[in-house]
Amino acid sequence: MSTNTGEVTKNSDGTKTVISYRTENGQKFKVTQKIREVKVTEQVPKVVADRKKWAKYGEEKNSPPGPNQATTQLGEEVYLRLSRNWKLLEEEELEKSKTKSEGGITCRTCGNAHYTMSCPFKSIMSDLAALEAGNAVPEAGEEEAGAAAASTDGGIIAGKYVPPSRRAGTKDPSSNAYRDSREHDDMCTIKITQLNENADENVLREELLFPFGNIPRVVVVRNRETGRSRGLAFVTLSSEEVAEQAIRLLNGRGFMNLILNVEWSKPRVVE
Amino acid sequence: MRPIMLVGHERPLTQVKYNREGDLVFTCSKDNVASVWFSINGERLGTLEGHTGAIWSIDVDQYTDCCVTGSADYSVKVWNVSNGKVVHTWNAPVPVKRVEFSPCGNYILAVLDDVMRYPGSINIYEVKRDANTHEIVEFVEEPILIIDTQEGHKGATVAGWSTEGRYIIAGHKDGKVSKYNAKTGEFLKSVEAHKQTIGDIQFSPDRSYFITASRDSTAHILDVETFEQLKTYEADCPLNTASITPLKQFVVLGGGQDAKDVTTTSAREGKFEARFYHKVFEEEIGRVKGHFGPLNTIAVDPQGTSYTSGGEDGFVRIHHFEKSYFDFKYDVEKAAEAKQHMQEIA
């Protein structure tokens, strides 16, 4: 590898541009660096300044001045957000990042989970559309097909099939209209994964779910042939608030030697 | 903020310490080597090599002339900070778990472990300094005072000097905190501060009160004179270390449950945290992630502008606080400041 330093030009805004050429493995590279030199003056007590002049010793003997790459590294950015409600804020941040990454589809303009295509706040638009078309479900189906074809050419990922219920321009599944026309139960149902095999419906009712009041339904998903639990259960609670509380309290909690994963049974209930 | 990660140690860290001006950080670990770093950029000044066993503790005098280390190789060594050479070695019958210079710099206390038929003790060694240059000219070979573990107490794990070196405060394996007259070694007082062993004792800037951290997941602030429990901080994991921040009214706690101790902890990578609490209101106000193992030691710069943590993972992380840290105030604090401001104007 050989280096030839080219020109050094001073720019109008105080920076300087250094152009050099480098040959590596038969390929020639032109390296352009824009450098701004800043002089930082710090006032320190005399003794501190004197210490800076000390010669290095031990492992660092004969080391050049300046931090050594092997021993000193810049870590990743960490945030110290001081606040009285620190914990709440952290949890909110976690929830936000979780829902964002899980959705897969995020609008570039507003960040919500729908295709970007001329936002703003597409859910409002589809909410209105849903209310209008709420009474005539078959009509809505046709509208969807038409709307999907017309407006979502940009949004459809080429070559990938998107089911009609998830295409852009469809009714937002979590809107009020949807809730009325579909089962109320789905709103209050939570999905528990990472469940111990030996936990059956009764164990769940008595030992995990007893603080959540009267529980209409607990279903443990089982293997059709062997009858063994698949570590998955759906629990329908008395209301959406209780379900939300259950998710908050049970997610990440240890139960029968496993860490439970508790979430809504339908994706993205609250938008 | 972007912490500076120091990866010079191969084994878990046992202690980190700042010098008085806060420009140097001293770190020691179970890998028999201690290191000295510049806190502003993490540049390493040098390493202190000579111990043949884990170094449990390190301290530096107020002139940043000499530093002292206590090790599992049954010795206490004093080093020149400028050139890393050993200037004196004191031998002990058992491993030395803690060392600290007295505020005047003329004495060194060493906590000797209660193992191998030794009841455990706190030994005080004297050094003589030149009146003008403050350099140490003589080391008194025999300890001038040996404080044996008090009856009814388990061995001491940590100890420190109070204001002007009047008392020696020690924390014990059974959670007790005891006080001794530093000149005579007389046992003065003891209190059951914790339910499990005390991992760390650190003093306030004026040494009139101190914070204790224990494996029972709590930290307490006690007054030196009365041993009254002034404040309590509750954490959700066993604590190894605690420190009082100068400048702002906070305390920092560090600890963590080792993965091998727990069966139902989820895999938490880079998530062992330093916890910040408000010193007066006892509320948790924030956490700083980054370590891959429990935090074993925390030290705060005497100027209050940065803090350093050393972990079981062998990493040392220096954090320089950002503006938001210094601006953080409770509403009552803002109100009190505004009131004072008005009074000053009037």
Interface residues (C-beta under 8 A of the other chain):
Chain A: V44 P45 V47 V48 R51 K52 W54 A55 K56 Y57 G58 E59 E60 K61 S63 P65 G66 P67 N68 A70 T71 T72 Q73 L74 G75 E76 E77 V78 Y79 L80 R81 L82 S83 R84 W86 K87 E90 G252 G254 N257 L258 I259
Chain B: M1 R2 P3 I4 M5 L6 V7 G8 E21 D23 L24 V33 S35 W37 F38 N41 G42 E43 R44 L45 G46 T47 L48 E49 T64 S82 N83 G84 K85 T263 T264 S266 F276 E283 E284 I285 G286 R287 V288 K289 G290 R317 H319 F321 E322 S324 Y325 F328 Y330
